[in-house]
């Protein structure tokens, strides 16, 4: 089935993932947790030199960035060219060329903003066992500006989209662009979706996140992100994910639709909340020896979900696809895909 072009529009920080297995001691040296995501500071700049000398596996260079991963996943599943469009800022370098090529391979329409003021952003993906620690250096990705959307050709992709998706990470870069898309989605009755992305988003970008939240129809996150959101923003100290999801769903909203909240918990059930209605969708177990790299699993889940959701499949079916593809991705290195797509 050939789908309409531009059903999904996404905005985030395009990064080239530099993925490698390292020792736990390397994480300790930089005060990193085994399964976390942070924005790199000056103290982390030497990490790229260190992983070259302390690597426990070959270094892999994989197109990344949370939103780009999600839309690459959706494009791979849907097998229809340009069904998804992605924006973010890149530099004029070889890393940017790699990302363009990988986007084209799966049919993703990447409408990058290009700057000569910084190099393409990178993300160190430090793998220890089944865990990964992400240290992002945004570089060019941090220079995205809202005027990229002033171009009518670029804005037309938003006009035709059924779902507009932004990650929490994009709140660190261009809040005016987010609000512009959020307000337009509410005005035109489009689905506006946000990913909580990482605990530090709720901790340090609370105000812009909550400014956009009345427009948000669909929320993604994992259990750690949800617990931090509850503690910092809702003022409720709990790890009861069902309660948190219900509370997020019931936050004030501008249109008449109930907010859909989807929280993943690794191999524990996915929690779905729509107002006061709560469901749990089981996740098939994957043996630890099959797990290669959990980097990108949450992004792949979102991509799988959106691939079905834009086809008007049920929420349960959409979640099922998200579970399937995230389970596939964690058995590979980075957010990458096999040649054949056999989801039914």
C-alpha positions as YAML, in Angstrom:
chain: A
units: angstrom
residues:
- id: 1
  name: UNK
  ca: [0.00, 0.00, 0.00]
- id: 2
  name: UNK
  ca: [1.36, 3.41, -0.99]
- id: 3
  name: UNK
  ca: [0.65, 6.04, 1.65]
- id: 4
  name: UNK
  ca: [0.31, 9.78, 1.26]
- id: 5
  name: UNK
  ca: [3.52, 11.75, 1.55]
- id: 6
  name: UNK
  ca: [4.23, 13.78, 4.66]
- id: 7
  name: UNK
  ca: [1.90, 12.07, 7.16]
- id: 8
  name: UNK
  ca: [4.45, 12.54, 9.96]
- id: 9
  name: UNK
  ca: [6.48, 15.69, 10.62]
- id: 10
  name: UNK
  ca: [9.26, 15.58, 13.20]
- id: 11
  name: UNK
  ca: [11.73, 18.04, 14.70]
- id: 12
  name: UNK
  ca: [14.74, 17.19, 16.83]
- id: 13
  name: UNK
  ca: [18.53, 17.36, 16.96]
- id: 14
  name: UNK
  ca: [20.21, 15.33, 14.19]
- id: 15
  name: UNK
  ca: [23.36, 13.71, 15.56]
- id: 16
  name: UNK
  ca: [25.85, 11.16, 14.34]
- id: 17
  name: UNK
  ca: [26.04, 8.41, 16.96]
- id: 18
  name: UNK
  ca: [29.57, 7.23, 17.78]
- id: 19
  name: UNK
  ca: [28.84, 3.87, 19.35]
- id: 20
  name: UNK
  ca: [31.35, 1.71, 21.21]
- id: 21
  name: UNK
  ca: [31.60, -0.71, 24.13]
- id: 22
  name: UNK
  ca: [33.57, 0.74, 27.05]
- id: 23
  name: UNK
  ca: [34.53, -0.19, 30.60]
- id: 24
  name: UNK
  ca: [32.43, 0.93, 33.58]
- id: 25
  name: UNK
  ca: [35.56, 2.79, 34.75]
- id: 26
  name: UNK
  ca: [35.23, 5.16, 31.80]
- id: 27
  name: UNK
  ca: [31.73, 6.08, 32.92]
- id: 28
  name: UNK
  ca: [32.95, 6.65, 36.46]
- id: 29
  name: UNK
  ca: [35.71, 8.94, 35.21]
- id: 30
  name: UNK
  ca: [33.11, 11.23, 33.64]
- id: 31
  name: UNK
  ca: [30.50, 10.76, 36.38]
- id: 32
  name: UNK
  ca: [28.08, 9.10, 33.97]
- id: 33
  name: UNK
  ca: [25.30, 6.64, 34.76]
- id: 34
  name: UNK
  ca: [25.07, 3.32, 32.93]
- id: 35
  name: UNK
  ca: [21.67, 4.02, 31.36]
- id: 36
  name: UNK
  ca: [21.19, 7.76, 30.92]
- id: 37
  name: UNK
  ca: [21.28, 10.66, 28.48]
- id: 38
  name: UNK
  ca: [22.93, 14.03, 29.05]
- id: 39
  name: UNK
  ca: [24.04, 17.08, 27.13]
- id: 40
  name: UNK
  ca: [27.83, 17.09, 27.11]
- id: 41
  name: UNK
  ca: [29.73, 19.91, 28.81]
- id: 42
  name: UNK
  ca: [33.32, 21.06, 28.42]
- id: 43
  name: UNK
  ca: [34.36, 18.40, 30.92]
- id: 44
  name: UNK
  ca: [33.15, 15.73, 28.49]
- id: 45
  name: UNK
  ca: [35.03, 16.91, 25.39]
- id: 46
  name: UNK
  ca: [37.96, 14.56, 25.96]
- id: 47
  name: UNK
  ca: [35.64, 11.56, 25.96]
- id: 48
  name: UNK
  ca: [36.05, 11.10, 22.20]
- id: 49
  name: UNK
  ca: [39.81, 10.73, 22.61]
- id: 50
  name: UNK
  ca: [39.38, 8.33, 25.50]
- id: 51
  name: UNK
  ca: [37.01, 5.96, 23.71]
- id: 52
  name: UNK
  ca: [39.54, 5.60, 20.89]
- id: 53
  name: UNK
  ca: [42.15, 4.32, 23.34]
- id: 54
  name: UNK
  ca: [39.87, 2.37, 25.71]
- id: 55
  name: UNK
  ca: [37.36, 0.90, 23.26]
- id: 56
  name: UNK
  ca: [36.28, -2.71, 23.86]
- id: 57
  name: UNK
  ca: [34.81, -3.05, 20.36]
- id: 58
  name: UNK
  ca: [35.05, -1.41, 16.97]
- id: 59
  name: UNK
  ca: [33.65, 2.12, 16.87]
- id: 60
  name: UNK
  ca: [30.48, 2.40, 14.78]
- id: 61
  name: UNK
  ca: [29.17, 5.58, 13.20]
- id: 62
  name: UNK
  ca: [25.38, 5.50, 12.98]
- id: 63
  name: UNK
  ca: [22.93, 8.31, 12.09]
- id: 64
  name: UNK
  ca: [21.14, 9.27, 15.26]
- id: 65
  name: UNK
  ca: [19.31, 11.86, 17.24]
- id: 66
  name: UNK
  ca: [16.11, 10.75, 18.95]
- id: 67
  name: UNK
  ca: [13.58, 12.27, 16.57]
- id: 68
  name: UNK
  ca: [15.49, 11.26, 13.46]
- id: 69
  name: UNK
  ca: [15.71, 7.69, 14.78]
- id: 70
  name: UNK
  ca: [11.95, 7.57, 15.32]
- id: 71
  name: UNK
  ca: [11.14, 8.87, 11.85]
- id: 72
  name: UNK
  ca: [13.73, 6.63, 10.18]
- id: 73
  name: UNK
  ca: [12.02, 3.70, 11.93]
- id: 74
  name: UNK
  ca: [8.55, 4.73, 10.79]
- id: 75
  name: UNK
  ca: [9.82, 5.21, 7.24]
- id: 76
  name: UNK
  ca: [11.48, 1.79, 7.22]
- id: 77
  name: UNK
  ca: [8.26, 0.10, 8.37]
- id: 78
  name: UNK
  ca: [5.94, 1.98, 6.03]
- id: 79
  name: UNK
  ca: [8.10, 1.47, 2.94]
- id: 80
  name: UNK
  ca: [6.58, 4.56, 1.31]
- id: 81
  name: UNK
  ca: [8.96, 7.34, 0.22]
- id: 82
  name: UNK
  ca: [8.63, 10.70, 1.99]
- id: 83
  name: UNK
  ca: [5.83, 9.52, 4.27]
- id: 84
  name: UNK
  ca: [7.76, 11.24, 7.07]
- id: 85
  name: UNK
  ca: [9.61, 14.57, 7.05]
- id: 86
  name: UNK
  ca: [12.31, 15.56, 9.53]
- id: 87
  name: UNK
  ca: [13.90, 18.91, 10.33]
- id: 88
  name: UNK
  ca: [16.97, 19.78, 12.38]
- id: 89
  name: UNK
  ca: [20.25, 21.62, 11.86]
- id: 90
  name: UNK
  ca: [23.47, 20.09, 10.51]
- id: 91
  name: UNK
  ca: [26.88, 21.35, 9.44]
- id: 92
  name: UNK
  ca: [28.65, 21.24, 6.09]
- id: 93
  name: UNK
  ca: [30.75, 18.12, 6.58]
- id: 94
  name: UNK
  ca: [31.12, 14.41, 5.94]
- id: 95
  name: UNK
  ca: [29.02, 13.49, 8.97]
- id: 96
  name: UNK
  ca: [26.12, 15.40, 7.42]
- id: 97
  name: UNK
  ca: [26.59, 13.51, 4.15]
- id: 98
  name: UNK
  ca: [26.36, 10.20, 6.04]
- id: 99
  name: UNK
  ca: [23.06, 11.21, 7.63]
- id: 100
  name: UNK
  ca: [21.57, 12.39, 4.35]
- id: 101
  name: UNK
  ca: [22.42, 9.08, 2.71]
- id: 102
  name: UNK
  ca: [21.00, 6.99, 5.56]
- id: 103
  name: UNK
  ca: [17.80, 9.04, 5.54]
- id: 104
  name: UNK
  ca: [17.39, 8.45, 1.82]
- id: 105
  name: UNK
  ca: [17.95, 4.71, 2.24]
- id: 106
  name: UNK
  ca: [14.73, 4.32, 4.25]
- id: 107
  name: UNK
  ca: [12.73, 6.99, 2.41]
- id: 108
  name: UNK
  ca: [12.87, 9.67, 5.09]
- id: 109
  name: UNK
  ca: [12.50, 13.20, 3.73]
- id: 110
  name: UNK
  ca: [15.21, 15.09, 5.64]
- id: 111
  name: UNK
  ca: [14.75, 18.84, 5.21]
- id: 112
  name: UNK
  ca: [17.79, 19.91, 7.20]
- id: 113
  name: UNK
  ca: [18.75, 23.47, 8.04]
- id: 114
  name: UNK
  ca: [22.45, 23.81, 7.18]
- id: 115
  name: UNK
  ca: [24.94, 26.05, 8.98]
- id: 116
  name: UNK
  ca: [28.61, 26.83, 8.39]
- id: 117
  name: UNK
  ca: [29.02, 28.02, 11.98]
- id: 118
  name: UNK
  ca: [29.45, 24.58, 13.55]
- id: 119
  name: UNK
  ca: [30.07, 20.95, 12.66]
- id: 120
  name: UNK
  ca: [27.34, 18.34, 12.59]
- id: 121
  name: UNK
  ca: [26.40, 17.24, 16.12]
- id: 122
  name: UNK
  ca: [27.59, 13.97, 17.59]
- id: 123
  name: UNK
  ca: [26.53, 11.65, 20.40]
- id: 124
  name: UNK
  ca: [28.89, 9.31, 22.22]
- id: 125
  name: UNK
  ca: [27.01, 6.05, 22.81]
- id: 126
  name: UNK
  ca: [28.89, 4.29, 25.60]
- id: 127
  name: UNK
  ca: [27.79, 0.67, 25.93]
- id: 128
  name: UNK
  ca: [28.39, -1.29, 29.13]
- id: 129
  name: UNK
  ca: [26.70, -4.70, 29.11]
- id: 130
  name: UNK
  ca: [23.09, -4.15, 28.04]
- id: 131
  name: UNK
  ca: [23.11, -0.50, 29.11]
- id: 132
  name: UNK
  ca: [24.09, 2.62, 27.24]
- id: 133
  name: UNK
  ca: [25.04, 6.10, 28.35]
- id: 134
  name: UNK
  ca: [24.50, 8.91, 25.85]
- id: 135
  name: UNK
  ca: [26.61, 12.07, 25.87]
- id: 136
  name: UNK
  ca: [25.40, 14.47, 23.19]
- id: 137
  name: UNK
  ca: [27.42, 17.35, 21.76]
- id: 138
  name: UNK
  ca: [24.83, 19.30, 19.81]
- id: 139
  name: UNK
  ca: [27.16, 21.60, 17.83]
- id: 140
  name: UNK
  ca: [25.21, 22.51, 14.66]
- id: 141
  name: UNK
  ca: [22.03, 20.91, 16.01]
- id: 142
  name: UNK
  ca: [21.96, 23.64, 18.66]
- id: 143
  name: UNK
  ca: [21.73, 26.32, 15.97]
- id: 144
  name: UNK
  ca: [18.32, 25.47, 14.52]
- id: 145
  name: UNK
  ca: [16.21, 28.60, 14.12]
- id: 146
  name: UNK
  ca: [12.48, 29.03, 13.67]
- id: 147
  name: UNK
  ca: [12.96, 30.94, 10.42]
- id: 148
  name: UNK
  ca: [13.74, 27.59, 8.75]
- id: 149
  name: UNK
  ca: [9.97, 27.14, 8.90]
- id: 150
  name: UNK
  ca: [9.36, 30.48, 7.17]
- id: 151
  name: UNK
  ca: [10.20, 28.84, 3.86]
- id: 152
  name: UNK
  ca: [6.79, 27.93, 2.41]
- id: 153
  name: UNK
  ca: [8.09, 24.68, 1.00]
- id: 154
  name: UNK
  ca: [9.28, 23.68, 4.48]
- id: 155
  name: UNK
  ca: [6.07, 24.84, 6.17]
- id: 156
  name: UNK
  ca: [3.98, 22.93, 3.62]
- id: 157
  name: UNK
  ca: [5.26, 19.69, 5.19]
- id: 158
  name: UNK
  ca: [3.69, 20.76, 8.48]
- id: 159
  name: UNK
  ca: [0.47, 21.71, 6.73]
- id: 160
  name: UNK
  ca: [0.07, 18.26, 5.20]
- id: 161
  name: UNK
  ca: [1.15, 16.29, 8.30]
- id: 162
  name: UNK
  ca: [-1.30, 14.21, 10.29]
- id: 163
  name: UNK
  ca: [1.02, 14.03, 13.32]
- id: 164
  name: UNK
  ca: [3.61, 16.60, 14.40]
- id: 165
  name: UNK
  ca: [6.24, 15.06, 16.68]
- id: 166
  name: UNK
  ca: [8.91, 16.83, 18.73]
- id: 167
  name: UNK
  ca: [11.26, 15.35, 21.27]
- id: 168
  name: UNK
  ca: [12.04, 16.79, 24.67]
- id: 169
  name: UNK
  ca: [15.59, 17.30, 23.45]
- id: 170
  name: UNK
  ca: [14.36, 19.91, 20.96]
- id: 171
  name: UNK
  ca: [13.16, 22.07, 23.88]
- id: 172
  name: UNK
  ca: [16.83, 22.72, 24.61]
- id: 173
  name: UNK
  ca: [17.31, 24.20, 21.13]
- id: 174
  name: UNK
  ca: [14.35, 26.08, 19.63]
- id: 175
  name: UNK
  ca: [11.33, 26.72, 21.81]
- id: 176
  name: UNK
  ca: [9.81, 29.30, 19.39]
- id: 177
  name: UNK
  ca: [9.64, 26.66, 16.64]
- id: 178
  name: UNK
  ca: [7.98, 24.20, 19.03]
- id: 179
  name: UNK
  ca: [5.32, 26.69, 20.08]
- id: 180
  name: UNK
  ca: [4.70, 27.67, 16.49]
- id: 181
  name: UNK
  ca: [4.03, 24.02, 15.58]
- id: 182
  name: UNK
  ca: [2.05, 23.35, 18.76]
- id: 183
  name: UNK
  ca: [-0.28, 26.30, 18.28]
- id: 184
  name: UNK
  ca: [-0.74, 25.46, 14.60]
- id: 185
  name: UNK
  ca: [-1.61, 21.85, 15.49]
- id: 186
  name: UNK
  ca: [-4.30, 22.99, 17.91]
- id: 187
  name: UNK
  ca: [-5.67, 25.52, 15.44]
- id: 188
  name: UNK
  ca: [-5.88, 22.97, 12.61]
- id: 189
  name: UNK
  ca: [-6.85, 19.92, 14.70]
- id: 190
  name: UNK
  ca: [-3.65, 17.99, 14.03]
- id: 191
  name: UNK
  ca: [-2.09, 15.59, 16.52]
- id: 192
  name: UNK
  ca: [0.77, 17.22, 18.42]
- id: 193
  name: UNK
  ca: [3.06, 14.72, 20.10]
- id: 194
  name: UNK
  ca: [5.92, 15.12, 22.57]
- id: 195
  name: UNK
  ca: [8.50, 12.73, 23.97]
- id: 196
  name: UNK
  ca: [9.70, 13.36, 27.55]
- id: 197
  name: UNK
  ca: [13.09, 12.13, 26.25]
- id: 198
  name: UNK
  ca: [15.25, 12.33, 29.41]
- id: 199
  name: UNK
  ca: [14.83, 13.22, 33.10]
- id: 200
  name: UNK
  ca: [16.86, 16.43, 32.70]
- id: 201
  name: UNK
  ca: [14.22, 17.86, 30.35]
- id: 202
  name: UNK
  ca: [11.64, 17.98, 33.14]
- id: 203
  name: UNK
  ca: [14.26, 19.21, 35.61]
- id: 204
  name: UNK
  ca: [15.82, 22.04, 33.59]
- id: 205
  name: UNK
  ca: [13.31, 22.85, 30.85]
- id: 206
  name: UNK
  ca: [10.12, 22.67, 32.88]
- id: 207
  name: UNK
  ca: [8.71, 26.06, 31.86]
- id: 208
  name: UNK
  ca: [8.91, 25.68, 28.06]
- id: 209
  name: UNK
  ca: [7.71, 22.08, 28.31]
- id: 210
  name: UNK
  ca: [4.64, 23.08, 30.30]
- id: 211
  name: UNK
  ca: [3.96, 26.06, 28.04]
- id: 212
  name: UNK
  ca: [3.55, 23.60, 25.17]
- id: 213
  name: UNK
  ca: [1.73, 20.92, 27.16]
- id: 214
  name: UNK
  ca: [-1.86, 22.22, 26.76]
- id: 215
  name: UNK
  ca: [-1.41, 21.56, 23.02]
- id: 216
  name: UNK
  ca: [-0.05, 18.02, 23.48]
- id: 217
  name: UNK
  ca: [-2.31, 15.16, 22.35]
- id: 218
  name: UNK
  ca: [0.16, 12.28, 22.59]
- id: 219
  name: UNK
  ca: [2.98, 11.78, 25.13]
- id: 220
  name: UNK
  ca: [5.77, 9.20, 25.05]
- id: 221
  name: UNK
  ca: [8.28, 8.45, 27.80]
- id: 222
  name: UNK
  ca: [9.91, 5.74, 29.85]
- id: 223
  name: UNK
  ca: [9.50, 5.01, 33.55]
- id: 224
  name: UNK
  ca: [12.45, 7.15, 34.70]
- id: 225
  name: UNK
  ca: [11.32, 10.15, 32.66]
- id: 226
  name: UNK
  ca: [7.76, 9.74, 33.92]
- id: 227
  name: UNK
  ca: [8.86, 9.53, 37.57]
- id: 228
  name: UNK
  ca: [10.95, 12.71, 37.20]
- id: 229
  name: UNK
  ca: [8.08, 14.51, 35.47]
- id: 230
  name: UNK
  ca: [5.80, 13.54, 38.35]
- id: 231
  name: UNK
  ca: [8.24, 14.67, 41.04]
- id: 232
  name: UNK
  ca: [9.39, 17.92, 39.43]
- id: 233
  name: UNK
  ca: [6.32, 19.12, 37.54]
- id: 234
  name: UNK
  ca: [3.35, 17.46, 39.21]
- id: 235
  name: UNK
  ca: [4.85, 17.61, 42.72]
- id: 236
  name: UNK
  ca: [3.98, 13.95, 43.30]
- id: 237
  name: UNK
  ca: [6.76, 11.68, 44.55]
- id: 238
  name: UNK
  ca: [5.78, 8.23, 43.27]
- id: 239
  name: UNK
  ca: [7.04, 5.48, 41.02]
- id: 240
  name: UNK
  ca: [3.54, 4.16, 40.33]
- id: 241
  name: UNK
  ca: [3.68, 4.50, 36.55]
- id: 242
  name: UNK
  ca: [-0.05, 3.92, 36.08]
- id: 243
  name: UNK
  ca: [-0.85, 6.75, 38.47]
- id: 244
  name: UNK
  ca: [1.70, 9.04, 36.82]
- id: 245
  name: UNK
  ca: [0.39, 8.29, 33.32]
- id: 246
  name: UNK
  ca: [-3.17, 9.04, 34.43]
- id: 247
  name: UNK
  ca: [-2.09, 12.32, 36.03]
- id: 248
  name: UNK
  ca: [-0.24, 13.40, 32.88]
- id: 249
  name: UNK
  ca: [-3.21, 12.52, 30.71]
- id: 250
  name: UNK
  ca: [-5.51, 14.65, 32.86]
- id: 251
  name: UNK
  ca: [-3.39, 17.80, 32.78]
- id: 252
  name: UNK
  ca: [-5.19, 20.82, 31.23]
- id: 253
  name: UNK
  ca: [-5.63, 20.61, 27.48]
- id: 254
  name: UNK
  ca: [-6.87, 23.08, 24.87]
- id: 255
  name: UNK
  ca: [-8.83, 20.85, 22.50]
- id: 256
  name: UNK
  ca: [-11.59, 18.37, 23.25]
- id: 257
  name: UNK
  ca: [-9.55, 15.19, 22.78]
- id: 258
  name: UNK
  ca: [-8.31, 13.24, 25.76]
- id: 259
  name: UNK
  ca: [-4.53, 13.18, 25.96]
- id: 260
  name: UNK
  ca: [-2.95, 9.79, 25.21]
- id: 261
  name: UNK
  ca: [0.03, 8.90, 27.41]
- id: 262
  name: UNK
  ca: [2.28, 5.93, 26.65]
- id: 263
  name: UNK
  ca: [5.03, 4.94, 29.09]
- id: 264
  name: UNK
  ca: [7.48, 2.14, 28.32]
- id: 265
  name: UNK
  ca: [9.22, 0.16, 31.04]
- id: 266
  name: UNK
  ca: [11.82, -1.95, 29.30]
- id: 267
  name: UNK
  ca: [10.58, -5.54, 29.36]
- id: 268
  name: UNK
  ca: [7.78, -4.67, 31.80]
- id: 269
  name: UNK
  ca: [4.33, -3.87, 30.34]
- id: 270
  name: UNK
  ca: [3.75, -0.66, 28.40]
- id: 271
  name: UNK
  ca: [1.33, 1.62, 30.26]
- id: 272
  name: UNK
  ca: [-1.38, 3.36, 28.22]
- id: 273
  name: UNK
  ca: [-3.48, 6.11, 29.82]
- id: 274
  name: UNK
  ca: [-6.41, 7.97, 28.25]
- id: 275
  name: UNK
  ca: [-7.93, 10.16, 30.92]
- id: 276
  name: UNK
  ca: [-8.72, 7.85, 33.85]
- id: 277
  name: UNK
  ca: [-8.63, 4.74, 31.68]
- id: 278
  name: UNK
  ca: [-5.47, 2.66, 32.14]
- id: 279
  name: UNK
  ca: [-4.27, -0.35, 30.17]
- id: 280
  name: UNK
  ca: [-1.12, -2.45, 30.34]
- id: 281
  name: UNK
  ca: [0.26, -4.10, 27.21]
- id: 282
  name: UNK
  ca: [2.70, -6.96, 27.90]
- id: 283
  name: UNK
  ca: [6.15, -7.00, 26.32]
- id: 284
  name: UNK
  ca: [7.50, -10.38, 25.13]
- id: 285
  name: UNK
  ca: [10.69, -11.30, 26.96]
- id: 286
  name: UNK
  ca: [13.98, -11.19, 25.06]
- id: 287
  name: UNK
  ca: [16.82, -13.16, 26.57]
- id: 288
  name: UNK
  ca: [19.77, -11.07, 27.72]
- id: 289
  name: UNK
  ca: [22.22, -12.88, 25.46]
- id: 290
  name: UNK
  ca: [20.29, -11.62, 22.41]
- id: 291
  name: UNK
  ca: [20.45, -7.98, 23.51]
- id: 292
  name: UNK
  ca: [23.29, -6.13, 21.81]
- id: 293
  name: UNK
  ca: [22.50, -2.44, 22.31]
- id: 294
  name: UNK
  ca: [19.48, -0.71, 23.86]
- id: 295
  name: UNK
  ca: [20.40, 2.62, 22.25]
- id: 296
  name: UNK
  ca: [17.49, 3.81, 20.12]
- id: 297
  name: UNK
  ca: [14.97, 1.31, 21.50]
- id: 298
  name: UNK
  ca: [12.65, 4.03, 22.79]
- id: 299
  name: UNK
  ca: [12.96, 5.97, 19.54]
- id: 300
  name: UNK
  ca: [12.20, 2.84, 17.53]
- id: 301
  name: UNK
  ca: [9.13, 2.24, 19.70]
- id: 302
  name: UNK
  ca: [7.82, 5.70, 18.82]
- id: 303
  name: UNK
  ca: [8.51, 5.13, 15.13]
- id: 304
  name: UNK
  ca: [6.73, 1.80, 15.20]
- id: 305
  name: UNK
  ca: [3.76, 3.30, 17.01]
- id: 306
  name: UNK
  ca: [3.46, 6.24, 14.61]
- id: 307
  name: UNK
  ca: [3.73, 3.98, 11.56]
- id: 308
  name: UNK
  ca: [0.45, 2.34, 12.55]
- id: 309
  name: UNK
  ca: [-1.22, 5.32, 14.20]
- id: 310
  name: UNK
  ca: [-1.13, 7.41, 11.00]
- id: 311
  name: UNK
  ca: [-2.89, 4.53, 9.27]
- id: 312
  name: UNK
  ca: [-5.71, 4.81, 11.84]
- id: 313
  name: UNK
  ca: [-4.86, 1.48, 13.44]
- id: 314
  name: UNK
  ca: [-5.91, 1.00, 17.08]
- id: 315
  name: UNK
  ca: [-3.72, 2.20, 19.92]
- id: 316
  name: UNK
  ca: [-3.14, -1.42, 20.92]
- id: 317
  name: UNK
  ca: [-2.02, -2.31, 17.38]
- id: 318
  name: UNK
  ca: [0.21, 0.76, 17.25]
- id: 319
  name: UNK
  ca: [1.81, -0.15, 20.58]
- id: 320
  name: UNK
  ca: [2.26, -3.73, 19.39]
- id: 321
  name: UNK
  ca: [4.26, -2.49, 16.40]
- id: 322
  name: UNK
  ca: [6.32, -0.26, 18.69]
- id: 323
  name: UNK
  ca: [7.11, -3.22, 20.93]
- id: 324
  name: UNK
  ca: [8.00, -5.38, 17.92]
- id: 325
  name: UNK
  ca: [10.44, -2.96, 16.32]
- id: 326
  name: UNK
  ca: [12.09, -1.90, 19.59]
- id: 327
  name: UNK
  ca: [12.67, -5.58, 20.34]
- id: 328
  name: UNK
  ca: [14.23, -5.93, 16.91]
- id: 329
  name: UNK
  ca: [16.48, -2.88, 17.33]
- id: 330
  name: UNK
  ca: [17.96, -3.93, 20.68]
- id: 331
  name: UNK
  ca: [19.26, -7.07, 18.99]
- id: 332
  name: UNK
  ca: [21.31, -4.88, 16.64]
- id: 333
  name: UNK
  ca: [23.91, -2.16, 17.06]
- id: 334
  name: UNK
  ca: [22.34, 1.29, 17.21]
- id: 335
  name: UNK
  ca: [19.00, 2.19, 15.67]
- id: 336
  name: UNK
  ca: [19.50, 0.10, 12.54]
- id: 337
  name: UNK
  ca: [17.29, -2.29, 10.62]
- id: 338
  name: UNK
  ca: [17.56, -5.53, 8.67]
- id: 339
  name: UNK
  ca: [16.97, -5.54, 4.93]
- id: 340
  name: UNK
  ca: [13.52, -7.11, 5.21]
- id: 341
  name: UNK
  ca: [10.57, -5.74, 7.20]
- id: 342
  name: UNK
  ca: [8.16, -8.51, 8.14]
- id: 343
  name: UNK
  ca: [5.77, -6.92, 10.62]
- id: 344
  name: UNK
  ca: [2.22, -7.97, 9.88]
...
